Every structure is written in structure tokens, then in C-alpha cells.
Amino acid sequence: MNDISRRFLIGAGAAATLLPAAATPAFALTEARARGLIDQVVSDINRVIASGKSTGAMIRDFERIFARYADVNIIARSTLGADSRRASSRQMRAFTSAFQGYIARKYGKRFREFIGGQITVTGVRRVKSWHEVRSTVKLRGRSPFTVLFLVSDRSGRDLFFDMVIEGVSLRLSERTEIGAMLDRNGGNIDALIADVKRAG
């Protein structure tokens, strides 16, 4: 088994432990609150899409949206997987900050594809101990597709801890990417952080 495959399996095991931590029963969170959070996320994203700003400005706006509405700490730790256990507090803070910028650059660059399109929240349901908010993305010249936001208040605020885009989890796909980066850096977390700051 090669290093990347091994790391993916280890990371998947770590995800199984991190997900309940991200989504332990939170009785205060209701379907209405989960939907309200994602309604605001979608409203902010639609506003950026329609703004006519440069790609760089859109990326900065998207980073603010991600920082405000996503549980960045949980997503970053889950993405680093089992290796988060050996990272120091300083390294985790640095990685989380670098990861936030990386996600903003990687996904924010795609906003140009969304110009003239629209994202609409279509439903919400409770799944185990979190809520799944469903949205539909309509782009010009493409069939509509679904994006799911997984919402929890485990961190003390209503935040989303994953996005599932056409069936693909952001956390799981990025765990593979980050794991490959870490392998290329021989497992050195500081070198990984430097790479993440440049990537996206």
C-alpha cells in the first residue's frame, strides 16, 4: 500500500472520530436555525457573484464568508487527519490560517463560472446529530446540481462543518490533497504549512 493510500485510510479513521466531535447532539439547533444560517451563506455568495468584482476581490470576499460561517477549526483539523494529533498548538493555528486562505483561493477562483447563475436553498433535514441543508446551483449552460451544507452548533455557534458538492465531501477530498502534500514534504508539518500558504 503506498503512502497516499495508507494516509487516506488513516485519515478516514480519524474522520470517524472527529465527525462526532463536530456534530455531537446539539438540541438547541433547529431546522429553522440551520436553514437560516445557510440562507445567509447563500445570500452572501450570490451577492459576491453578482458584484462584478475582480477575481482577487471575490476570493477575499469568499474567505470572509468561509471564516464567518464555517467551522474552520474543525474542518482544518479533520482535513489534517491523524497527523493533527502530533501537531503542536502553534502548528495547528498556523495550519488552520493557511488552510482558510487555501480554500478561499481554490474555490473562490471558480466564482467566475457562477456569474449569471444562482444558488437557492431548497430544504433541510436532521441527520443523526446535525442538520443537512440542501441547495441547488443553477449555472448558465449547465444542468442544475446539488450542494449540501452540514450544520452543527457543537462549537458554540451555528456553523457548517462540511460541504458536499455533487456527492463529493469537501473535507474528504481536501484530506486527500493535504495528505499528498504532507507526504511530499516527508511528514514535516511546518513544510506542509508553507506549501498550503502557496497552494490553491
Salt bridges, closest charged atoms under 4 A:
ASP3 OD1 - ARG6 NH2 3.66
ASP39 OD2 - ARG35 NE 3.83
ASP44 OD1 - ARG47 NH1 2.94
ASP61 OD2 - LYS53 NZ 2.69
ASP61 OD1 - ARG64 NH2 2.25
ASP83 OD2 - ARG7 NH1 2.29
ASP83 OD1 - ARG86 NE 3.01
GLU113 OE1 - ARG110 NH2 3.26
GLU132 OE2 - ARG125 NE 2.94
ASP153 OD2 - ARG33 NH2 3.88
ASP158 OD1 - ARG33 NH2 2.65
ASP162 OD2 - ARG171 NE 3.49
GLU166 OE1 - ARG142 NH2 3.78
GLU174 OE2 - LYS106 NZ 2.79
ASP183 OD1 - ARG7 NE 2.79
ASP190 OD1 - ARG90 NH2 3.07
ASP195 OD1 - ARG198 NH2 2.46
